[in-house]
Amino acid sequence: MVNGWSDRKAYHVTSPDGIKNWTFRGLAYDPTKDFVRYADGTVNHWDKMERPGVVIENEHVTHFTFAVLDVPKNEERGNDTHGSKIIVVPFDGVAFDRDMQKLSNAARPDEKPGKLAPRPLFRDPPFDAPTDPVLCFNAEAKKWCMYYTARRATAANAPGVSWVHGSNIGMAESSDGGATWTYKGTADISYGKDQHPNDYTYWAPEVIWANGAYHMFLSYVPGIFNDWNHPREIVHLISTDGVKWKTIGPVDLKSDRVIDACVMQIPGGGWRMWYKDERGKKTLSYADSADLMKWEAKGNAVTDYSGEGPKAFRWKGRYWLVADCWANGQRVWSSDDCLNWTMQDKAMLGSHGDVVVSGDRAWWFYFGSGRTTAINVVELTVVDGKLVPGDPNQPTYIDLKPEREQEK
């Protein structure tokens, strides 16, 4: 909202990212009109209403603040009966957001429904470097939850890659289908803290709902190190609320250098885990389990490239596997049987992320490059049998349904 100084009115403009592509929406308010009313019907008139501010609660505007004056500025003098004030005006932000969404959808009849996702979608308030996101719908809270590695980008005196260590698992939640995310602190995990109370490292959570509980497959590093040459393991945790996690134990994958689990059900029953095994010549590996508890390492999942952060999912009648292959890009494979994979020629954008399939649509949540970074999202399509991400420079509309993913 911006003030027009010459006519003393204010106007409403919107932008997908708050930087560019601003759209004029018309008059926001006119001080000469009877729009500031008390509950008893009393109407306030102000000659000037400027410097609007907002109070936001539960992702909606609930109040506006204004700097007001009841006479023209050149008529306000000291020791008279006039003066400037700050007033607080209640506002029905829920109704406003609903009506604006209707206008937005009506303006793009050829587009699929959803809310406009901001860019960036989410930043981690403490450290400004959320990475490795994974999403899971929490049916008890009726909200989508995002779990992520909370890298310590703002850490001082952190030599080498020690700032990438010492991380917790951050949490954010959305109650509007994935468009707006609120920071909720860190996951309550105790694993490894008995021996490393102040120097543990948690990375790359995988979170699914199965057998009446939330399951997390967490990458754990026993310490904070300046380089990458140290042991790591994948640990299985379980939770009833998605916040407080009980340890099941390390996953035995016959290697002391494994990270970045992704888990889903496979044809014929049972579960498959894709992960990075740094001891292998080709790092993208897989293991199978009948019950999520005991796992059998099977070897390489694909051998076209080495990589990390694999994500497998089923959509549009096929299985898909994406993995961060560093300089070779975010590579994509597809399969009819979830075992034999064919790599497509074109890579996707972003680093280690998550694909959420909701209804008949799918979205790619990823983080960017640099020490400080953020989570962003684009919608996916399948064109000529290839997985294609949306253009991050164009608006993305998101509509995650309030229901659990199938994870198969």
N, C-alpha and C positions, 0 to 999 in steps of 0.2 A: 504494500500500500504506500503510495507516494502523495505528498501534498502538492497541490497546484497553488503557488503563492499568489498569483495574480487574481484568481477568482475565489480563493480561500476554500476550495473544495479538495477532496482527496479521491484518488483513482486506484483501481485494482488492476494489477498486472501479475502475470504468472510466468514461470520458467521451469523447464524440466530439471535444471541443475542449479538455478540461482545465479547463473553467470551469463548465459546467452539464450537466444531464441525466446525472447520475452513476448508475451501475447497480451494485448490490451483487452481487459474484461469489462471496462466501463466505469461508471461512477461508484465509488465505495461509500462515500457519505457527503452530505451537504449540511453545514451547520445551521443554515436557515430553515431546514425542515424539522418537523417534530419527531425526531427519532431517538432522543435521549429521554426516556420516561422512567419514573419511579413506579413501583408496584401499585401505589395508590392512584396512579394516573397523572401525577404531577409531571409537567414537561419542563425540561431545562433548555434554555436558549443561550448559546455562546457565540460571541462575534468571531472568535478564532478557536479552532480545535486542531491542534497540530501535534507533531512528534508522536504518532501512534506507536504503541508497544503492545505485546500480547503476553498472556499467561497461558501456558499449555499444560494440561493434565490429561493423562491417559490418551495421549496422541491427538487430542483435539483442543482447539482454542476455547477457553472458558471465560476469559475476560479480556477487554481492551483497556489500555491506559492512554490518556490524552493529556497534553498540556493545554489548558483552556484560559481564555480571557473574555470577560463579558462586555468589553468595549473595544473599539479600534485601538491599536497599540499606542498611537500618538495622543490618545485621550486618557491613558492610564498614567496617573501622577501619584507621587508619594502622599501618604496620609489622607487619601480619599477613601471612598467606600468600595473602590474597585481593586482588583488584583488578580494575578495569575495563580492558577491552582493545578494540581494533578488530580484527575478524577479517574475512578475505576468503574467500568461499565460491564456488567455481565453480558455474555455472548453465547448463543447456542451454536457451538462449533460442530456438534454432531449433525445437526440439520444442515449447516452450511457445507460440510464435507460431502454429505449425501447428495445435496442439490448440485454441487460442483461436479461430482462424479457423473451424475446424469447428463449434465451439459457436455462433459468431456466425451462420454460415450456417444451422445447424439451427434457430436461434431465429427466423429470418425466411424460412420455406420459400417464401413468395410473392415474395421479392425475387430479383433477379439476383445471381450470385456476384461476389465481389471483396473487396478489403480496404477498410477504413474510411479515408477520406482525412481527415487532420487539417485544422483551420482555425486559422491559415492553412496552406496547403499548403507554401509555401516563402517564406523571407525571405533577402535577400542579406546575408550577415554583414558585409561591409565598409561598405556605405552604406545598407542598410535601405530600398531603393526599387527592387526589380526590376520592370520594365515590359516590355510588348511581347513576351511569351513566344512561342516556337515550339518544337515538339517534333519529334524525329527519332530513330528507333530505330537504334542503332549495333550492327550485327550482329556486328562483330569483337569488340567489348567485351561483347556480349550484355546491353546495358543501354539504357534509354531516356535520351536526352540532352535537356536543356532549355537553350536559348540565350535570352538576354534582354538588354535594355538596362539596364546597371547605373548608373542615375541616382545622382548624388552628393548624396543628401538630407542627409547629415551634414556637407557641406562648409561651412566657416566663411568669412566674408568673401566671399560669392558674390552679388554684386548682380544684380538682375533675374532672368533665367532662366539665368544662367551655370551654376547648379548642375545644370541639365538637360543642359548641354554638358560636354565633357571626359570623356565616358563611354566605357567599354570594353564589350565583349560578355561578360557573365557566363555561366558554365556550371554546370549541376548535373546529376546523374545519379541514376537510380533502377534498382534491380535487383529490385524487388518489384511490377512492374506499374503504377507511377505513384503509389503511396501514400506512399512515403518518398523524400525528395530530399536529396542530399548535395552541398554546394558543392564545385566542382572548379576554382575559379580563373577565369581569363579566356581567351578564345580567342586563339590566337597569330596575330595579323594585323599585317601591316607596311604596308598601303596608307596613303598620305598622311603617313607619319611622316618621310619624307625632307625634306619642306618644313615639316611641323608636328610636330616630334619631341615636343613637350610640350603642345601645345594642339590636338590632333585631337579629333574627336567621332565616335563610332560609335553608330548608333541602329538599332533595329527590324530584326534579322536575319530573313531567310527562309532556311530550310535544307531542302533536299530531297536525295534519293538518285536519281541518274539516270546512265545510261551508265557504270556502274561506278565512280562517284565521288560524293562529297558536294559539293553546290553551295550556296554562300551568296550571296544578293543583299542587300547591306548598304547602309544609308543612311549617307552620309558627309558631314560638315560640316567645312570647312577652317578650324577655329578654335574658340575658346570665346567666346561672345557674350552680351551682356546682354539681347538681344531676338531676335525670330524673323526679322528681315529680312536674311537672308544666304543665299548660294548653298548648295545641297545637291545631291547626286547619288546615284544607285544604282550600286553597284560589284559586279561579278561576281567571286567568288572560288571556288577549287576546293580540295578536300582529299581525301587518301586515308584519313585516320583521324578526321576530324571535329574535330580540335584545331588542327593547324598548317595555315594557309591560304595558298595561292599566288594571286597576283593574275592574273585574266584581263584585267580592265580595266573602265572605266566603261561603263554601258549608255547608248547614245545614244537618248534619248527626246524630243529636240528641245525640251528645257526645262532651265533651270538651277536649278529648284526642285522636285525630285522626291524622294519618300521612300516608305517603307512598302510594299515589294514583297511580293506573294504570287504564287506560280507553280504551275501545274498543267498536265497534259496535257489537250488538248481533243479533242472528237469529230472524227474524220477525220485525226488525226495532228497533230503540232506542239504548241506550248506557248503558253500565254497568261499574261501578267503583269497583275495588277491593282495599282494604285499611286495615290498622291496627287500630283497636279500642282498646285502652289500658284499657277501662272500662269493656270490655267483659271478661268472663271467658276463652273463646277462642277468640283470637284476630283477626284472618283473617276473614274479613267481606266483604259485598258487598252492593251496592246500584244501583238503576236503574233510568234512566232519558229518557224522550222522546226527549229532545232538548239540552242537556248539561247544561241547566240553573237551572232547578228545579230537585232535587234529592230526592228519597225515600229510606231510609235505610231499608234493608231487613233482616239483621241478619248475621249469620255465613255463609261464603262461603264453608269452610271445617272445620272439627272438629278433624281430626287425630292429629294435632299438632297446637300449637300457633306459631306465627311467624310474620315476617314483610317483607317489600319490595316485595309484590306480583307482578308478571308479568304474564299476560295472553296473549295468541296469538293463531292463527290458522295456522297449518302446517301439511302437509301430511294427509289431510282429517280428522284431529281431532283438538279439542281444547286442549291446554296445559296451566297449571298453575304451576309456580315455585315460591317458597317463601323461605326466609331465616329463618330457624327454629332453629337458634343458635346452641346449642350443638347437635341437631338432624340433622344438615346439611341442605344443600340446597335441599329441598324436591320437588318432581315433582308429579303432578296429571294430568290425562287426562280425557276427556269427549266427548261425542257425541253431547250434547246439550248445553254446556257452563253453565250448572247448577248443574248436578249431577256428582261428581268427584270421580275418583278412584286413590288412591295413588300407585305409583310404589315402589318396594321394595328398589331400589338403589338410593341414593342421588347424586346430582351433586356437583361440586366444586365451591368455591368462595363464596362471600357475595353479598348482594343486587345488582342486575344488570339488564341488559336489553337484550332481544332477538330481533335481527333484522332478519326478513325474507326478502330475496331479490332474486327474481327469484325463482328457486326451491331449494335454499340453505338457511341455517340459521346459525347465529353466536351468541354466548353467550359472552357478555361484562360484566365483573365483577371486583371487587376489592378484594385485599387480606387482610390478618390480620396484626396487628401491628398498632402503632400510625402513623408512616409514611407508606404510601402505594402507589399503582399505579393501573391504569386500565390495564387489560389484556383481551385477546380474544381467544376463541377456536371455532372451527366449531362444529356444532351439527349434529348428525345422528339419525335415528330411527332404532333400531335393535330389532326384535321380539316384536314390539309394545311398546318399551321403549325408552325414550329420553336419548341419550348417548352423553356426551361431549367428544371432542377430548383430547388427551394427551397433557397437557401443556408443557411437556418436548420434544415434537416433533414439527417440523415446522407447522405453521398455515398459510394457504394461504387465502387471503380475497379478495372479489370481489363484493363490494356493488354497485348495479346498480344506475345510476343517475336518480332515480325516487322515488316518494313518496311511503311510505308504505300504504297498504290498510286499516290497523287498523280495520279489521273485519275478 
